[in-house]
Amino acid sequence: MNLVLAFVRKSVARLRAPSSKPKGWLDPEEDSLVPPRDQWIGPDDSISHYFRWIWEYLAYLTIVAELQREEAVLELGCGHGRTSRGLLSYLRSPGSYVGIDVSRDRIADAQNRITRRWPNFGFVWANVRNLQDNPGGADAAEYVFPFNDASFDVIYAASLFSHLLPGETANYLKQCARVLRPGGRVLFLEPNGWNPLFYLQIAVTPGMTWEGDGGVIRMRRGPVFRAMQEAGLTRLSLERFGFFPPFLTNRDWGRRLEAILERVAVWRPLLPFQMFRGERE
Ligand SMILES: C[S@@+](CC[C@H](N)C(=O)[O-])C[C@H]1O[C@@H](n2cnc3c(N)ncnc32)[C@H](O)[C@@H]1O
């Protein structure tokens, strides 16, 4: 029994141990674009995790959302601007990017690192309430995006809606429909609420709580499609991929095993990541 307990304790400690590497080996140009670790969503994530998502987000935007080089992109919950990194060399004038987030520090950091050098990349602080990053803000269910109607071609979000309450999601989706141009696309990358490992991740990861992260349970086809339809979005589709949630896939062995497992049809409904796509007519 003691041996089993020791094994469980050791495994949990290992899951919590920082797997980060210093970023001193990057050349100065690249180094200046990587935000300081205290701004990262997971400060202990490996550097390969940071880069992996830059390029994956670019692939989803260009392949799944069919983002063209001269189009206007809005990102909701942009964090420290990771998505924008892949777009710096893709978008060209009049192409533009705007990211909004409730974290004032991350927005200030991204403005400083990116907007100063690429003025067609903007970052806007959304002063709305969020338990972890902005507890004093206004109600997200009432927030009006600070943009004109029909001003974006593509709206993207990665792991945002799983942090919002249903009323907040409904409002954000309606705002999306308002600020999208006719023919504009939305693409939302979210964890799959049917995958039980996300609940394990919430239980073992320091800083994750049911209150802040439990919205993953609503990230299922039915509720999300209904909310998108009610907001006036059409041509809805859903694609699932990956195998493990980030705390396992961020490890080398996890990534290798995942490449094999995600090809097996029988558990596709449980695959951890999902892309919801929709359009404005
Ligand atoms: C899991 S992080 C994802 C960050 C970024 N999309 C990425 O992948 O690097 C979720 C982000 O959503 C932001 N957020 C949470 N609630 C929000 C809200 N109501 N409006 C805008 N951003 C919000 C958080 O501050 C955080 O940066």
The ligand as an SDF file (V2000), in Angstrom:
LIG
                    3D

 27 29  0  0  0  0  0  0  0  0999 V2000
   -6.1440   29.4470  -22.0390 C   0  0  0  0  0  0  0  0  0  0  0  0
   -5.7360   31.0850  -22.3650 S   0  0  0  0  0  0  0  0  0  0  0  0
   -5.4210   31.0310  -24.0940 C   0  0  0  0  0  0  0  0  0  0  0  0
   -4.5280   32.1470  -24.5700 C   0  0  0  0  0  0  0  0  0  0  0  0
   -4.2290   32.1760  -26.0660 C   0  0  0  0  0  0  0  0  0  0  0  0
   -5.4310   31.9720  -26.8350 N   0  0  0  0  0  0  0  0  0  0  0  0
   -3.1680   31.1600  -26.4200 C   0  0  0  0  0  0  0  0  0  0  0  0
   -3.5240   30.0650  -26.8260 O   0  0  0  0  0  0  0  0  0  0  0  0
   -1.9960   31.4720  -26.2430 O   0  0  0  0  0  0  0  0  0  0  0  0
   -7.2830   31.9220  -22.2750 C   0  0  0  0  0  0  0  0  0  0  0  0
   -7.1500   33.4280  -22.4050 C   0  0  0  0  0  0  0  0  0  0  0  0
   -8.4610   33.9880  -22.4040 O   0  0  0  0  0  0  0  0  0  0  0  0
   -8.4400   35.1830  -21.6530 C   0  0  0  0  0  0  0  0  0  0  0  0
   -9.8140   35.4590  -21.2330 N   0  0  0  0  0  0  0  0  0  0  0  0
  -10.5100   34.8600  -20.2470 C   0  0  0  0  0  0  0  0  0  0  0  0
  -11.7500   35.3680  -20.1680 N   0  0  0  0  0  0  0  0  0  0  0  0
  -11.8440   36.3090  -21.1450 C   0  0  0  0  0  0  0  0  0  0  0  0
  -12.8740   37.1820  -21.5810 C   0  0  0  0  0  0  0  0  0  0  0  0
  -14.0810   37.1960  -21.0050 N   0  0  0  0  0  0  0  0  0  0  0  0
  -12.6320   38.0020  -22.6360 N   0  0  0  0  0  0  0  0  0  0  0  0
  -11.4100   38.0060  -23.2530 C   0  0  0  0  0  0  0  0  0  0  0  0
  -10.3990   37.2020  -22.8610 N   0  0  0  0  0  0  0  0  0  0  0  0
  -10.6130   36.3770  -21.8340 C   0  0  0  0  0  0  0  0  0  0  0  0
   -7.4530   34.9040  -20.5320 C   0  0  0  0  0  0  0  0  0  0  0  0
   -6.9280   36.0770  -19.9630 O   0  0  0  0  0  0  0  0  0  0  0  0
   -6.3880   34.0790  -21.2530 C   0  0  0  0  0  0  0  0  0  0  0  0
   -5.3650   34.8980  -21.7880 O   0  0  0  0  0  0  0  0  0  0  0  0
  1  2  1  0
  2  3  1  0
  2 10  1  0
  3  4  1  0
  4  5  1  0
  5  6  1  0
  5  7  1  0
  7  8  2  0
  7  9  1  0
 10 11  1  0
 11 12  1  0
 11 26  1  0
 12 13  1  0
 13 14  1  0
 13 24  1  0
 14 15  1  0
 14 23  1  0
 15 16  2  0
 16 17  1  0
 17 18  1  0
 17 23  2  0
 18 19  1  0
 18 20  2  0
 20 21  1  0
 21 22  2  0
 22 23  1  0
 24 25  1  0
 24 26  1  0
 26 27  1  0
M  CHG  2   2   1   9  -1
M  END
$$$$
